[in-house]
Amino acid sequence: MDAIEALVKEAKTKALRVGAFIDELPEYADVVIYPVDEAEAEFEKYATRNAGQDLLFGYPKLDDISNGVMPGHICLLAARPGIGKTNFILNVIRKQTKRVLFFSLEMTVYEIVARGIQISTSIHQKFLPEIIKTNPDRYADILVRYNQNFAHMLVADKSGLTPKNIHFLTQLAERQFGDISAIFIDYFNLLRCEGRFTGPYDHASQVARALQEVAKELNKPILCACQLNRQGSDYTKPPRLEHLRESGVLEEVTALVLGIHRPDDEKAVITVLKNKRGPLGSVDMQFDWKTLKIEEA
């Protein structure tokens, strides 16, 4: 027992900050080696700071299985084109109560708002220009209903962004609009990264690792959509992790991976493919094409 107590006492010393005395190795300048008491203190600070900050999807069954996305972690939403990744993101956003930032690398802000209006009012976007021109009172009511669902959403519709851009723009948005609780990206395959690469896998690896750093440095949960490769082209069958494009590195940097498939036109299934905080499983969803709403079955 004396030996154990001596070991604990020895461990409870000041944290070793490597950069303080290794000038010739600058890559280690930000490394901190924590003894047990300071590691416990860091945990307590993290737990206190992040209490209630997890991104929950707003779907009770899915939240129960996944336990949400912690600040500093990435959730990947994987599906083939046309399955409803963007619609699912918008449905998750409408269920949030805190400000979020949506990076739309494919759709314009017009398309995002049009879909949000359709989710909020069941009015198809093709009717909106005529309503704006001929019925301003009705359009004013439409905007009220849209704002009830999406007033907390900030939209950045710029293609070709890098994770570094996302880091900077998120900080800029917070200075102007206030705290942002979560980041949504549509979608991973359109992100870019600076530098030279030996091929698509190397590029995707660099993007994924850079995005992981963004999540950690900003200490925010990130939900990022991703397209499947050709092996996952059958939209009626559940996707698998190996169907992710450049699946190895994407699986490595994510804490949670959700797959979407559509057994039929009115049904969607969310499958939890990877989960660091809980079990795997699936949740049946109802997809309403008229309203674009997605709800648990």
C-alpha positions in Angstrom: 0.0 0.0 0.0 2.9 2.4 0.8 4.3 1.9 -2.6 1.0 2.7 -4.3 0.5 5.8 -2.2 4.0 6.9 -3.1 3.3 6.4 -6.8 0.1 8.4 -6.6 1.9 11.2 -4.7 4.6 11.2 -7.3 2.1 11.4 -10.1 0.3 14.3 -8.5 2.8 16.9 -9.6 2.6 19.9 -11.9 1.7 19.1 -15.5 4.7 18.8 -17.8 4.5 21.4 -20.6 6.9 20.1 -23.1 7.2 23.3 -25.1 8.6 25.1 -22.1 12.1 23.5 -22.6 12.2 21.7 -25.9 12.9 24.7 -28.2 14.6 22.6 -30.8 11.4 20.5 -31.3 8.7 23.1 -32.1 6.2 20.5 -33.2 5.9 19.5 -29.5 5.4 23.0 -28.3 1.7 22.6 -27.5 2.0 19.1 -25.9 0.9 18.8 -22.2 1.5 15.7 -20.2 -1.0 15.6 -17.4 -0.6 13.9 -14.0 -3.7 12.3 -12.5 -4.9 15.3 -10.5 -4.6 17.8 -13.4 -6.2 15.3 -15.8 -9.1 15.1 -13.4 -9.3 18.9 -13.3 -9.3 19.1 -17.1 -12.1 16.5 -17.2 -14.2 18.5 -14.7 -13.7 21.7 -16.7 -14.7 20.0 -19.9 -17.7 18.3 -18.4 -18.9 21.6 -16.8 -18.3 23.6 -19.9 -20.0 21.2 -22.2 -23.0 20.2 -20.0 -26.1 20.3 -22.2 -24.1 21.2 -25.4 -24.4 17.8 -27.2 -26.1 18.0 -30.6 -29.3 15.9 -30.3 -31.2 15.1 -33.5 -34.7 15.8 -32.1 -35.8 12.2 -32.8 -36.3 10.4 -29.5 -35.4 6.9 -30.8 -32.4 8.0 -32.7 -31.2 10.2 -29.8 -31.6 7.2 -27.4 -29.4 5.0 -29.6 -26.8 7.5 -30.6 -26.7 9.7 -27.5 -26.1 12.6 -29.9 -22.9 14.3 -31.0 -20.5 15.7 -28.4 -18.7 19.1 -28.9 -15.5 18.5 -30.7 -16.9 15.4 -32.5 -18.0 14.7 -36.0 -21.1 12.8 -37.1 -21.2 11.6 -40.7 -24.5 11.3 -42.5 -23.9 8.9 -45.4 -26.3 8.2 -48.3 -26.4 8.0 -52.1 -27.5 11.1 -54.1 -31.2 11.9 -54.0 -32.0 10.0 -50.8 -32.7 13.0 -48.7 -29.4 14.0 -46.9 -30.1 17.7 -47.2 -33.8 17.3 -46.1 -32.7 15.3 -43.1 -30.2 18.0 -42.1 -32.9 20.7 -42.4 -35.3 18.6 -40.3 -32.7 18.2 -37.6 -32.0 21.9 -37.7 -35.8 22.8 -37.3 -35.8 20.7 -34.2 -32.9 22.7 -32.6 -33.5 25.5 -30.2 -30.1 27.2 -30.3 -28.3 29.0 -33.2 -26.6 26.8 -35.7 -24.5 27.4 -38.8 -25.3 25.5 -42.1 -22.5 25.4 -44.7 -24.3 24.5 -48.0 -21.5 23.7 -50.5 -24.0 22.6 -53.2 -27.3 24.4 -52.8 -27.8 28.2 -52.8 -29.4 30.0 -49.9 -32.5 30.4 -52.1 -32.8 26.6 -52.4 -32.2 26.1 -48.7 -34.9 28.7 -47.7 -37.3 27.3 -50.3 -37.0 23.8 -48.8 -37.3 25.3 -45.3 -40.5 27.0 -46.3 -41.9 23.8 -47.8 -41.1 21.9 -44.6 -42.8 24.7 -42.6 -45.9 25.3 -44.7 -46.3 22.3 -47.1 -46.2 24.9 -50.0 -44.0 23.7 -52.8 -41.2 26.1 -53.8 -42.5 26.4 -57.4 -45.5 28.4 -56.1 -43.5 30.9 -54.1 -42.6 33.5 -56.8 -46.2 33.9 -57.7 -47.3 34.2 -54.1 -44.6 36.9 -53.5 -45.8 38.9 -56.4 -49.6 38.6 -56.0 -50.3 37.9 -52.3 -48.0 39.7 -49.9 -50.2 39.0 -46.9 -50.1 35.3 -47.5 -46.3 35.5 -48.1 -45.9 37.4 -44.8 -47.7 34.5 -43.0 -45.4 32.0 -44.8 -42.4 33.9 -43.5 -43.8 33.8 -39.9 -44.2 30.1 -40.1 -40.7 29.7 -41.7 -39.2 31.7 -38.9 -40.9 29.6 -36.3 -38.8 26.7 -37.5 -35.6 28.2 -38.9 -35.0 31.6 -37.3 -32.0 30.1 -35.5 -30.3 28.9 -38.7 -27.4 30.8 -40.3 -26.6 29.8 -43.9 -23.3 30.1 -45.8 -23.7 29.0 -49.4 -20.2 28.9 -50.8 -18.7 26.0 -52.8 -15.1 25.0 -52.6 -14.6 25.7 -48.9 -11.8 24.2 -47.0 -11.9 23.2 -43.3 -9.7 26.2 -42.6 -12.4 28.4 -44.2 -15.1 26.8 -42.1 -13.1 27.4 -38.9 -12.6 31.1 -39.8 -16.2 31.7 -41.0 -17.6 30.1 -37.9 -15.6 32.4 -35.6 -16.6 35.4 -37.8 -20.3 34.4 -37.5 -20.0 34.0 -33.8 -18.6 37.5 -33.5 -21.5 39.0 -35.5 -24.5 36.8 -34.4 -23.5 35.2 -31.1 -22.7 31.7 -29.9 -23.2 28.8 -32.4 -24.2 25.5 -30.9 -23.5 23.2 -33.9 -22.1 23.2 -37.5 -23.8 21.4 -40.4 -22.0 20.7 -43.7 -23.6 19.6 -47.0 -21.5 17.9 -48.0 -18.0 16.3 -47.3 -17.2 15.4 -50.9 -17.3 19.1 -51.9 -14.8 20.2 -49.3 -11.3 21.1 -50.5 -7.9 21.2 -48.8 -4.8 23.2 -49.6 -1.6 21.5 -50.7 -0.5 18.8 -53.1 -1.9 15.3 -52.9 -1.0 11.9 -54.4 -4.6 11.1 -55.3 -8.3 11.2 -54.2 -7.7 9.1 -51.1 -4.8 11.4 -49.9 -6.9 14.5 -50.5 -9.9 13.0 -48.6 -7.6 12.0 -45.8 -6.3 15.5 -45.4 -9.8 17.0 -45.6 -11.1 14.6 -42.9 -8.2 15.2 -40.5 -8.4 19.0 -41.0 -12.2 18.9 -40.3 -11.5 16.8 -37.2 -9.1 19.6 -36.0 -11.8 22.2 -36.7 -14.3 20.3 -34.5 -11.8 20.1 -31.7 -10.5 23.6 -31.9 -14.0 25.2 -32.0 -15.3 22.6 -29.5 -18.5 22.2 -31.5 -20.4 19.2 -32.8 -20.3 18.8 -36.6 -22.9 17.0 -38.7 -21.5 16.4 -42.2 -23.3 14.7 -45.1 -21.3 12.4 -47.3 -22.1 10.5 -50.5 -21.5 6.8 -50.8 -19.3 5.2 -53.4 -20.7 3.1 -56.2 -20.8 -0.1 -54.1 -23.5 1.6 -52.1 -25.5 2.7 -55.1 -28.7 0.6 -54.3 -30.7 3.1 -52.3 -33.2 0.4 -51.1 -30.5 -1.4 -49.1 -28.8 -0.3 -45.9 -25.4 1.3 -46.5 -22.3 -0.1 -44.8 -19.1 1.6 -43.6 -17.1 0.3 -46.5 -19.6 2.1 -48.8 -18.2 5.5 -47.7 -15.9 7.1 -50.2 -12.4 6.8 -48.8 -14.0 4.9 -46.0 -10.9 4.2 -43.9 -10.0 7.7 -42.9 -13.7 8.9 -42.6 -14.5 6.0 -40.3 -11.3 6.9 -38.3 -12.1 10.6 -37.6 -15.8 10.3 -36.9 -17.5 9.5 -33.6 -20.8 8.7 -35.1 -21.8 7.5 -38.6 -25.4 7.4 -39.7 -26.6 5.8 -43.0 -29.8 6.6 -44.8 -31.6 4.3 -47.2 -35.1 4.3 -48.7 -36.9 0.9 -48.9 -39.8 2.8 -50.6 -40.9 6.3 -51.5 -42.6 7.0 -48.1 -40.1 5.3 -45.8 -36.6 6.1 -44.8 -34.4 4.2 -42.4 -31.6 5.7 -40.4 -29.0 3.1 -39.5 -26.3 3.8 -36.9 -23.2 2.3 -38.5 -20.6 3.5 -35.9 -21.2 4.8 -32.5 -18.5 5.6 -29.9 -21.0 6.4 -27.3 -23.6 3.6 -27.6 -25.0 0.7 -29.5 -25.6 0.3 -33.2 -29.2 0.0 -34.5 -31.7 1.5 -36.9 -34.8 3.7 -36.7 -37.7 3.7 -39.2 -38.7 7.1 -40.5 -41.7 8.4 -42.5 -40.7 10.7 -45.4 -43.4 13.0 -46.7 -42.5 14.3 -50.1 -45.2 16.9 -50.0 -43.9 18.7 -47.0 -40.3 17.3 -47.0 -40.8 16.5 -43.3 -39.1 13.4 -41.9 -40.5 12.0 -38.7 -40.0 8.8 -36.7 -42.4 6.1 -37.7 
